Amino acid sequence: MVMEPHLGRIAFNIVVLLVVLTLISLPFLRRDSPEFIVSILALMFSLVFLSLVIWDVRRQAKKEMLGNQEE
């Protein structure tokens, strides 16, 4: 997965927004409600996607650093 820098920033901002909104809603949900389970799943998927975005951006930055050192 190769991502342009501006797309990585947009993806990061969207995922952080989703995580924050999910965390805000969690205290107001009953633990035995279906909405709570959906919120937990949304939080888990968002955190997995956030980790993938961070991993990809760091990998690309490392490639660029190594490429600049060779020149």
PDB file of N, CA, C and O in Angstrom:
ATOM      1  N   MET A   1       0.845  -1.174   0.000  1.00  0.00           N
ATOM      2  CA  MET A   1       0.000   0.000   0.000  1.00  0.00           C
ATOM      3  C   MET A   1       0.891   1.238   0.000  1.00  0.00           C
ATOM      4  O   MET A   1       1.570   1.521   0.987  1.00  0.00           O
ATOM      5  N   VAL A   2       0.887   1.963  -1.092  1.00  0.00           N
ATOM      6  CA  VAL A   2       1.656   3.197  -1.196  1.00  0.00           C
ATOM      7  C   VAL A   2       0.672   4.356  -1.190  1.00  0.00           C
ATOM      8  O   VAL A   2      -0.273   4.393  -1.978  1.00  0.00           O
ATOM      9  N   MET A   3       0.911   5.297  -0.293  1.00  0.00           N
ATOM     10  CA  MET A   3      -0.038   6.377  -0.107  1.00  0.00           C
ATOM     11  C   MET A   3       0.682   7.712  -0.292  1.00  0.00           C
ATOM     12  O   MET A   3       1.786   7.910   0.215  1.00  0.00           O
ATOM     13  N   GLU A   4       0.053   8.607  -1.011  1.00  0.00           N
ATOM     14  CA  GLU A   4       0.583   9.959  -1.139  1.00  0.00           C
ATOM     15  C   GLU A   4       0.557  10.629   0.233  1.00  0.00           C
ATOM     16  O   GLU A   4      -0.308  10.315   1.051  1.00  0.00           O
ATOM     17  N   PRO A   5       1.491  11.548   0.502  1.00  0.00           N
ATOM     18  CA  PRO A   5       1.533  12.176   1.838  1.00  0.00           C
ATOM     19  C   PRO A   5       0.241  12.898   2.219  1.00  0.00           C
ATOM     20  O   PRO A   5      -0.184  12.828   3.372  1.00  0.00           O
ATOM     21  N   HIS A   6      -0.385  13.586   1.272  1.00  0.00           N
ATOM     22  CA  HIS A   6      -1.612  14.302   1.632  1.00  0.00           C
ATOM     23  C   HIS A   6      -2.766  13.335   1.883  1.00  0.00           C
ATOM     24  O   HIS A   6      -3.653  13.628   2.685  1.00  0.00           O
ATOM     25  N   LEU A   7      -2.764  12.189   1.208  1.00  0.00           N
ATOM     26  CA  LEU A   7      -3.806  11.187   1.480  1.00  0.00           C
ATOM     27  C   LEU A   7      -3.605  10.550   2.852  1.00  0.00           C
ATOM     28  O   LEU A   7      -4.572  10.245   3.549  1.00  0.00           O
ATOM     29  N   GLY A   8      -2.366  10.354   3.229  1.00  0.00           N
ATOM     30  CA  GLY A   8      -2.073   9.817   4.554  1.00  0.00           C
ATOM     31  C   GLY A   8      -2.532  10.759   5.644  1.00  0.00           C
ATOM     32  O   GLY A   8      -3.054  10.327   6.672  1.00  0.00           O
ATOM     33  N   ARG A   9      -2.337  12.047   5.418  1.00  0.00           N
ATOM     34  CA  ARG A   9      -2.773  13.038   6.412  1.00  0.00           C
ATOM     35  C   ARG A   9      -4.296  13.084   6.504  1.00  0.00           C
ATOM     36  O   ARG A   9      -4.849  13.183   7.600  1.00  0.00           O
ATOM     37  N   ILE A  10      -4.974  13.013   5.363  1.00  0.00           N
ATOM     38  CA  ILE A  10      -6.440  13.017   5.363  1.00  0.00           C
ATOM     39  C   ILE A  10      -6.966  11.763   6.067  1.00  0.00           C
ATOM     40  O   ILE A  10      -7.880  11.847   6.887  1.00  0.00           O
ATOM     41  N   ALA A  11      -6.389  10.601   5.744  1.00  0.00           N
ATOM     42  CA  ALA A  11      -6.816   9.351   6.389  1.00  0.00           C
ATOM     43  C   ALA A  11      -6.584   9.417   7.890  1.00  0.00           C
ATOM     44  O   ALA A  11      -7.432   8.982   8.669  1.00  0.00           O
ATOM     45  N   PHE A  12      -5.440   9.959   8.303  1.00  0.00           N
ATOM     46  CA  PHE A  12      -5.135  10.088   9.725  1.00  0.00           C
ATOM     47  C   PHE A  12      -6.163  10.973  10.421  1.00  0.00           C
ATOM     48  O   PHE A  12      -6.658  10.624  11.493  1.00  0.00           O
ATOM     49  N   ASN A  13      -6.486  12.114   9.818  1.00  0.00           N
ATOM     50  CA  ASN A  13      -7.457  13.028  10.432  1.00  0.00           C
ATOM     51  C   ASN A  13      -8.839  12.406  10.539  1.00  0.00           C
ATOM     52  O   ASN A  13      -9.519  12.582  11.550  1.00  0.00           O
ATOM     53  N   ILE A  14      -9.263  11.682   9.510  1.00  0.00           N
ATOM     54  CA  ILE A  14     -10.583  11.041   9.544  1.00  0.00           C
ATOM     55  C   ILE A  14     -10.641   9.975  10.631  1.00  0.00           C
ATOM     56  O   ILE A  14     -11.623   9.885  11.368  1.00  0.00           O
ATOM     57  N   VAL A  15      -9.594   9.174  10.728  1.00  0.00           N
ATOM     58  CA  VAL A  15      -9.587   8.097  11.726  1.00  0.00           C
ATOM     59  C   VAL A  15      -9.539   8.669  13.137  1.00  0.00           C
ATOM     60  O   VAL A  15     -10.220   8.164  14.030  1.00  0.00           O
ATOM     61  N   VAL A  16      -8.754   9.704  13.347  1.00  0.00           N
ATOM     62  CA  VAL A  16      -8.706  10.315  14.683  1.00  0.00           C
ATOM     63  C   VAL A  16     -10.079  10.884  15.044  1.00  0.00           C
ATOM     64  O   VAL A  16     -10.521  10.765  16.187  1.00  0.00           O
ATOM     65  N   LEU A  17     -10.747  11.497  14.081  1.00  0.00           N
ATOM     66  CA  LEU A  17     -12.097  12.006  14.328  1.00  0.00           C
ATOM     67  C   LEU A  17     -13.042  10.871  14.718  1.00  0.00           C
ATOM     68  O   LEU A  17     -13.818  11.010  15.664  1.00  0.00           O
ATOM     69  N   LEU A  18     -12.983   9.753  14.002  1.00  0.00           N
ATOM     70  CA  LEU A  18     -13.847   8.608  14.327  1.00  0.00           C
ATOM     71  C   LEU A  18     -13.554   8.060  15.721  1.00  0.00           C
ATOM     72  O   LEU A  18     -14.476   7.721  16.463  1.00  0.00           O
ATOM     73  N   VAL A  19     -12.281   7.971  16.077  1.00  0.00           N
ATOM     74  CA  VAL A  19     -11.922   7.459  17.401  1.00  0.00           C
ATOM     75  C   VAL A  19     -12.440   8.394  18.493  1.00  0.00           C
ATOM     76  O   VAL A  19     -13.001   7.940  19.491  1.00  0.00           O
ATOM     77  N   VAL A  20     -12.254   9.680  18.301  1.00  0.00           N
ATOM     78  CA  VAL A  20     -12.706  10.649  19.309  1.00  0.00           C
ATOM     79  C   VAL A  20     -14.226  10.615  19.453  1.00  0.00           C
ATOM     80  O   VAL A  20     -14.740  10.600  20.571  1.00  0.00           O
ATOM     81  N   LEU A  21     -14.944  10.603  18.339  1.00  0.00           N
ATOM     82  CA  LEU A  21     -16.406  10.575  18.412  1.00  0.00           C
ATOM     83  C   LEU A  21     -16.915   9.289  19.057  1.00  0.00           C
ATOM     84  O   LEU A  21     -17.892   9.311  19.806  1.00  0.00           O
ATOM     85  N   THR A  22     -16.259   8.180  18.769  1.00  0.00           N
ATOM     86  CA  THR A  22     -16.662   6.915  19.395  1.00  0.00           C
ATOM     87  C   THR A  22     -16.397   6.946  20.895  1.00  0.00           C
ATOM     88  O   THR A  22     -17.227   6.496  21.685  1.00  0.00           O
ATOM     89  N   LEU A  23     -15.245   7.475  21.285  1.00  0.00           N
ATOM     90  CA  LEU A  23     -14.926   7.548  22.709  1.00  0.00           C
ATOM     91  C   LEU A  23     -15.867   8.491  23.458  1.00  0.00           C
ATOM     92  O   LEU A  23     -16.179   8.261  24.626  1.00  0.00           O
ATOM     93  N   ILE A  24     -16.313   9.541  22.795  1.00  0.00           N
ATOM     94  CA  ILE A  24     -17.259  10.461  23.436  1.00  0.00           C
ATOM     95  C   ILE A  24     -18.601   9.780  23.680  1.00  0.00           C
ATOM     96  O   ILE A  24     -19.232  10.004  24.713  1.00  0.00           O
ATOM     97  N   SER A  25     -19.038   8.954  22.740  1.00  0.00           N
ATOM     98  CA  SER A  25     -20.366   8.338  22.876  1.00  0.00           C
ATOM     99  C   SER A  25     -20.386   7.150  23.835  1.00  0.00           C
ATOM    100  O   SER A  25     -21.441   6.832  24.383  1.00  0.00           O
ATOM    101  N   LEU A  26     -19.263   6.495  24.051  1.00  0.00           N
ATOM    102  CA  LEU A  26     -19.248   5.273  24.879  1.00  0.00           C
ATOM    103  C   LEU A  26     -19.781   5.460  26.298  1.00  0.00           C
ATOM    104  O   LEU A  26     -20.542   4.602  26.747  1.00  0.00           O
ATOM    105  N   PRO A  27     -19.443   6.507  27.029  1.00  0.00           N
ATOM    106  CA  PRO A  27     -19.951   6.613  28.402  1.00  0.00           C
ATOM    107  C   PRO A  27     -21.473   6.763  28.498  1.00  0.00           C
ATOM    108  O   PRO A  27     -22.054   6.520  29.555  1.00  0.00           O
ATOM    109  N   PHE A  28     -22.106   7.154  27.417  1.00  0.00           N
ATOM    110  CA  PHE A  28     -23.551   7.390  27.446  1.00  0.00           C
ATOM    111  C   PHE A  28     -24.361   6.182  26.987  1.00  0.00           C
ATOM    112  O   PHE A  28     -25.589   6.251  26.936  1.00  0.00           O
ATOM    113  N   LEU A  29     -23.708   5.094  26.659  1.00  0.00           N
ATOM    114  CA  LEU A  29     -24.401   3.895  26.186  1.00  0.00           C
ATOM    115  C   LEU A  29     -24.452   2.844  27.285  1.00  0.00           C
ATOM    116  O   LEU A  29     -23.514   2.695  28.068  1.00  0.00           O
ATOM    117  N   ARG A  30     -25.561   2.121  27.326  1.00  0.00           N
ATOM    118  CA  ARG A  30     -25.661   1.001  28.275  1.00  0.00           C
ATOM    119  C   ARG A  30     -24.826  -0.163  27.750  1.00  0.00           C
ATOM    120  O   ARG A  30     -24.782  -0.407  26.544  1.00  0.00           O
ATOM    121  N   ARG A  31     -24.179  -0.866  28.639  1.00  0.00           N
ATOM    122  CA  ARG A  31     -23.289  -1.964  28.233  1.00  0.00           C
ATOM    123  C   ARG A  31     -24.023  -3.131  27.596  1.00  0.00           C
ATOM    124  O   ARG A  31     -23.413  -3.893  26.846  1.00  0.00           O
ATOM    125  N   ASP A  32     -25.291  -3.293  27.865  1.00  0.00           N
ATOM    126  CA  ASP A  32     -26.035  -4.412  27.296  1.00  0.00           C
ATOM    127  C   ASP A  32     -26.810  -4.027  26.041  1.00  0.00           C
ATOM    128  O   ASP A  32     -27.640  -4.802  25.566  1.00  0.00           O
ATOM    129  N   SER A  33     -26.550  -2.846  25.504  1.00  0.00           N
ATOM    130  CA  SER A  33     -27.276  -2.398  24.313  1.00  0.00           C
ATOM    131  C   SER A  33     -26.495  -2.747  23.043  1.00  0.00           C
ATOM    132  O   SER A  33     -25.267  -2.832  23.072  1.00  0.00           O
ATOM    133  N   PRO A  34     -27.194  -2.947  21.948  1.00  0.00           N
ATOM    134  CA  PRO A  34     -26.517  -3.222  20.675  1.00  0.00           C
ATOM    135  C   PRO A  34     -25.644  -2.043  20.215  1.00  0.00           C
ATOM    136  O   PRO A  34     -24.629  -2.244  19.548  1.00  0.00           O
ATOM    137  N   GLU A  35     -26.038  -0.833  20.571  1.00  0.00           N
ATOM    138  CA  GLU A  35     -25.249   0.337  20.182  1.00  0.00           C
ATOM    139  C   GLU A  35     -23.865   0.310  20.815  1.00  0.00           C
ATOM    140  O   GLU A  35     -22.892   0.753  20.204  1.00  0.00           O
ATOM    141  N   PHE A  36     -23.772  -0.206  22.035  1.00  0.00           N
ATOM    142  CA  PHE A  36     -22.483  -0.307  22.713  1.00  0.00           C
ATOM    143  C   PHE A  36     -21.553  -1.255  21.955  1.00  0.00           C
ATOM    144  O   PHE A  36     -20.375  -0.953  21.764  1.00  0.00           O
ATOM    145  N   ILE A  37     -22.079  -2.384  21.529  1.00  0.00           N
ATOM    146  CA  ILE A  37     -21.274  -3.367  20.798  1.00  0.00           C
ATOM    147  C   ILE A  37     -20.811  -2.792  19.463  1.00  0.00           C
ATOM    148  O   ILE A  37     -19.663  -2.979  19.062  1.00  0.00           O
ATOM    149  N   VAL A  38     -21.712  -2.092  18.780  1.00  0.00           N
ATOM    150  CA  VAL A  38     -21.341  -1.473  17.498  1.00  0.00           C
ATOM    151  C   VAL A  38     -20.279  -0.404  17.712  1.00  0.00           C
ATOM    152  O   VAL A  38     -19.359  -0.276  16.904  1.00  0.00           O
ATOM    153  N   SER A  39     -20.393   0.356  18.782  1.00  0.00           N
ATOM    154  CA  SER A  39     -19.391   1.389  19.070  1.00  0.00           C
ATOM    155  C   SER A  39     -18.034   0.774  19.377  1.00  0.00           C
ATOM    156  O   SER A  39     -17.001   1.289  18.950  1.00  0.00           O
ATOM    157  N   ILE A  40     -18.038  -0.323  20.114  1.00  0.00           N
ATOM    158  CA  ILE A  40     -16.775  -1.005  20.418  1.00  0.00           C
ATOM    159  C   ILE A  40     -16.149  -1.545  19.127  1.00  0.00           C
ATOM    160  O   ILE A  40     -14.941  -1.421  18.923  1.00  0.00           O
ATOM    161  N   LEU A  41     -16.961  -2.136  18.267  1.00  0.00           N
ATOM    162  CA  LEU A  41     -16.443  -2.634  16.983  1.00  0.00           C
ATOM    163  C   LEU A  41     -15.905  -1.496  16.128  1.00  0.00           C
ATOM    164  O   LEU A  41     -14.851  -1.630  15.507  1.00  0.00           O
ATOM    165  N   ALA A  42     -16.619  -0.381  16.092  1.00  0.00           N
ATOM    166  CA  ALA A  42     -16.151   0.778  15.330  1.00  0.00           C
ATOM    167  C   ALA A  42     -14.836   1.300  15.891  1.00  0.00           C
ATOM    168  O   ALA A  42     -13.948   1.697  15.136  1.00  0.00           O
ATOM    169  N   LEU A  43     -14.711   1.299  17.195  1.00  0.00           N
ATOM    170  CA  LEU A  43     -13.466   1.737  17.824  1.00  0.00           C
ATOM    171  C   LEU A  43     -12.314   0.799  17.466  1.00  0.00           C
ATOM    172  O   LEU A  43     -11.212   1.253  17.157  1.00  0.00           O
ATOM    173  N   MET A  44     -12.568  -0.497  17.508  1.00  0.00           N
ATOM    174  CA  MET A  44     -11.509  -1.462  17.174  1.00  0.00           C
ATOM    175  C   MET A  44     -11.085  -1.334  15.719  1.00  0.00           C
ATOM    176  O   MET A  44      -9.890  -1.311  15.426  1.00  0.00           O
ATOM    177  N   PHE A  45     -12.052  -1.248  14.795  1.00  0.00           N
ATOM    178  CA  PHE A  45     -11.710  -1.106  13.380  1.00  0.00           C
ATOM    179  C   PHE A  45     -10.973   0.205  13.122  1.00  0.00           C
ATOM    180  O   PHE A  45     -10.045   0.248  12.315  1.00  0.00           O
ATOM    181  N   SER A  46     -11.381   1.266  13.799  1.00  0.00           N
ATOM    182  CA  SER A  46     -10.720   2.554  13.625  1.00  0.00           C
ATOM    183  C   SER A  46      -9.277   2.499  14.126  1.00  0.00           C
ATOM    184  O   SER A  46      -8.371   3.040  13.492  1.00  0.00           O
ATOM    185  N   LEU A  47      -9.074   1.846  15.256  1.00  0.00           N
ATOM    186  CA  LEU A  47      -7.715   1.744  15.795  1.00  0.00           C
ATOM    187  C   LEU A  47      -6.822   0.879  14.907  1.00  0.00           C
ATOM    188  O   LEU A  47      -5.636   1.170  14.749  1.00  0.00           O
ATOM    189  N   VAL A  48      -7.382  -0.176  14.330  1.00  0.00           N
ATOM    190  CA  VAL A  48      -6.602  -1.001  13.399  1.00  0.00           C
ATOM    191  C   VAL A  48      -6.239  -0.188  12.163  1.00  0.00           C
ATOM    192  O   VAL A  48      -5.096  -0.235  11.707  1.00  0.00           O
ATOM    193  N   PHE A  49      -7.195   0.554  11.618  1.00  0.00           N
ATOM    194  CA  PHE A  49      -6.924   1.381  10.443  1.00  0.00           C
ATOM    195  C   PHE A  49      -5.923   2.476  10.781  1.00  0.00           C
ATOM    196  O   PHE A  49      -5.059   2.793   9.964  1.00  0.00           O
ATOM    197  N   LEU A  50      -6.025   3.058  11.972  1.00  0.00           N
ATOM    198  CA  LEU A  50      -5.079   4.083  12.400  1.00  0.00           C
ATOM    199  C   LEU A  50      -3.669   3.515  12.480  1.00  0.00           C
ATOM    200  O   LEU A  50      -2.711   4.163  12.058  1.00  0.00           O
ATOM    201  N   SER A  51      -3.540   2.318  13.017  1.00  0.00           N
ATOM    202  CA  SER A  51      -2.206   1.707  13.102  1.00  0.00           C
ATOM    203  C   SER A  51      -1.645   1.410  11.712  1.00  0.00           C
ATOM    204  O   SER A  51      -0.442   1.549  11.492  1.00  0.00           O
ATOM    205  N   LEU A  52      -2.499   1.002  10.774  1.00  0.00           N
ATOM    206  CA  LEU A  52      -2.029   0.776   9.400  1.00  0.00           C
ATOM    207  C   LEU A  52      -1.578   2.073   8.732  1.00  0.00           C
ATOM    208  O   LEU A  52      -0.566   2.089   8.030  1.00  0.00           O
ATOM    209  N   VAL A  53      -2.311   3.145   8.942  1.00  0.00           N
ATOM    210  CA  VAL A  53      -1.925   4.433   8.368  1.00  0.00           C
ATOM    211  C   VAL A  53      -0.599   4.896   8.954  1.00  0.00           C
ATOM    212  O   VAL A  53       0.286   5.330   8.217  1.00  0.00           O
ATOM    213  N   ILE A  54      -0.453   4.808  10.262  1.00  0.00           N
ATOM    214  CA  ILE A  54       0.798   5.216  10.908  1.00  0.00           C
ATOM    215  C   ILE A  54       1.955   4.365  10.423  1.00  0.00           C
ATOM    216  O   ILE A  54       3.032   4.891  10.140  1.00  0.00           O
ATOM    217  N   TRP A  55       1.753   3.061  10.323  1.00  0.00           N
ATOM    218  CA  TRP A  55       2.808   2.161   9.854  1.00  0.00           C
ATOM    219  C   TRP A  55       3.232   2.517   8.429  1.00  0.00           C
ATOM    220  O   TRP A  55       4.425   2.546   8.126  1.00  0.00           O
ATOM    221  N   ASP A  56       2.262   2.789   7.555  1.00  0.00           N
ATOM    222  CA  ASP A  56       2.582   3.084   6.165  1.00  0.00           C
ATOM    223  C   ASP A  56       3.310   4.420   6.039  1.00  0.00           C
ATOM    224  O   ASP A  56       4.266   4.531   5.271  1.00  0.00           O
ATOM    225  N   VAL A  57       2.875   5.422   6.775  1.00  0.00           N
ATOM    226  CA  VAL A  57       3.533   6.728   6.702  1.00  0.00           C
ATOM    227  C   VAL A  57       4.961   6.632   7.229  1.00  0.00           C
ATOM    228  O   VAL A  57       5.876   7.214   6.647  1.00  0.00           O
ATOM    229  N   ARG A  58       5.153   5.915   8.308  1.00  0.00           N
ATOM    230  CA  ARG A  58       6.515   5.760   8.855  1.00  0.00           C
ATOM    231  C   ARG A  58       7.406   4.965   7.911  1.00  0.00           C
ATOM    232  O   ARG A  58       8.593   5.263   7.773  1.00  0.00           O
ATOM    233  N   ARG A  59       6.832   3.948   7.258  1.00  0.00           N
ATOM    234  CA  ARG A  59       7.607   3.142   6.309  1.00  0.00           C
ATOM    235  C   ARG A  59       8.041   3.991   5.121  1.00  0.00           C
ATOM    236  O   ARG A  59       9.181   3.889   4.668  1.00  0.00           O
ATOM    237  N   GLN A  60       7.148   4.821   4.620  1.00  0.00           N
ATOM    238  CA  GLN A  60       7.494   5.682   3.490  1.00  0.00           C
ATOM    239  C   GLN A  60       8.529   6.727   3.889  1.00  0.00           C
ATOM    240  O   GLN A  60       9.428   7.035   3.106  1.00  0.00           O
ATOM    241  N   ALA A  61       8.414   7.275   5.096  1.00  0.00           N
ATOM    242  CA  ALA A  61       9.386   8.260   5.561  1.00  0.00           C
ATOM    243  C   ALA A  61      10.762   7.621   5.696  1.00  0.00           C
ATOM    244  O   ALA A  61      11.778   8.244   5.387  1.00  0.00           O
ATOM    245  N   LYS A  62      10.787   6.380   6.157  1.00  0.00           N
ATOM    246  CA  LYS A  62      12.060   5.675   6.291  1.00  0.00           C
ATOM    247  C   LYS A  62      12.687   5.416   4.921  1.00  0.00           C
ATOM    248  O   LYS A  62      13.899   5.552   4.758  1.00  0.00           O
ATOM    249  N   LYS A  63      11.859   5.040   3.932  1.00  0.00           N
ATOM    250  CA  LYS A  63      12.356   4.827   2.569  1.00  0.00           C
ATOM    251  C   LYS A  63      12.947   6.108   1.998  1.00  0.00           C
ATOM    252  O   LYS A  63      14.007   6.085   1.371  1.00  0.00           O
ATOM    253  N   GLU A  64      12.255   7.232   2.217  1.00  0.00           N
ATOM    254  CA  GLU A  64      12.734   8.496   1.697  1.00  0.00           C
ATOM    255  C   GLU A  64      14.036   8.905   2.378  1.00  0.00           C
ATOM    256  O   GLU A  64      14.925   9.456   1.728  1.00  0.00           O
ATOM    257  N   MET A  65      14.159   8.644   3.671  1.00  0.00           N
ATOM    258  CA  MET A  65      15.409   8.963   4.374  1.00  0.00           C
ATOM    259  C   MET A  65      16.554   8.142   3.825  1.00  0.00           C
ATOM    260  O   MET A  65      17.642   8.671   3.599  1.00  0.00           O
ATOM    261  N   LEU A  66      16.327   6.859   3.607  1.00  0.00           N
ATOM    262  CA  LEU A  66      17.376   6.003   3.075  1.00  0.00           C
ATOM    263  C   LEU A  66      17.712   6.395   1.639  1.00  0.00           C
ATOM    264  O   LEU A  66      18.873   6.328   1.238  1.00  0.00           O
ATOM    265  N   GLY A  67      16.718   6.800   0.869  1.00  0.00           N
ATOM    266  CA  GLY A  67      16.952   7.226  -0.498  1.00  0.00           C
ATOM    267  C   GLY A  67      17.754   8.524  -0.556  1.00  0.00           C
ATOM    268  O   GLY A  67      18.588   8.694  -1.446  1.00  0.00           O
ATOM    269  N   ASN A  68      17.513   9.437   0.379  1.00  0.00           N
ATOM    270  CA  ASN A  68      18.257  10.684   0.413  1.00  0.00           C
ATOM    271  C   ASN A  68      19.691  10.489   0.863  1.00  0.00           C
ATOM    272  O   ASN A  68      20.568  11.245   0.444  1.00  0.00           O
ATOM    273  N   GLN A  69      19.960   9.498   1.705  1.00  0.00           N
ATOM    274  CA  GLN A  69      21.308   9.239   2.171  1.00  0.00           C
ATOM    275  C   GLN A  69      22.178   8.649   1.075  1.00  0.00           C
ATOM    276  O   GLN A  69      23.393   8.851   1.080  1.00  0.00           O
ATOM    277  N   GLU A  70      21.586   7.927   0.138  1.00  0.00           N
ATOM    278  CA  GLU A  70      22.349   7.306  -0.940  1.00  0.00           C
ATOM    279  C   GLU A  70      22.826   8.328  -1.946  1.00  0.00           C
ATOM    280  O   GLU A  70      23.824   8.101  -2.630  1.00  0.00           O
ATOM    281  N   GLU A  71      22.127   9.462  -2.051  1.00  0.00           N
ATOM    282  CA  GLU A  71      22.491  10.477  -3.058  1.00  0.00           C
ATOM    283  C   GLU A  71      23.673  11.267  -2.678  1.00  0.00           C
ATOM    284  O   GLU A  71      24.090  12.152  -3.425  1.00  0.00           O
TER     285      GLU A  71
END
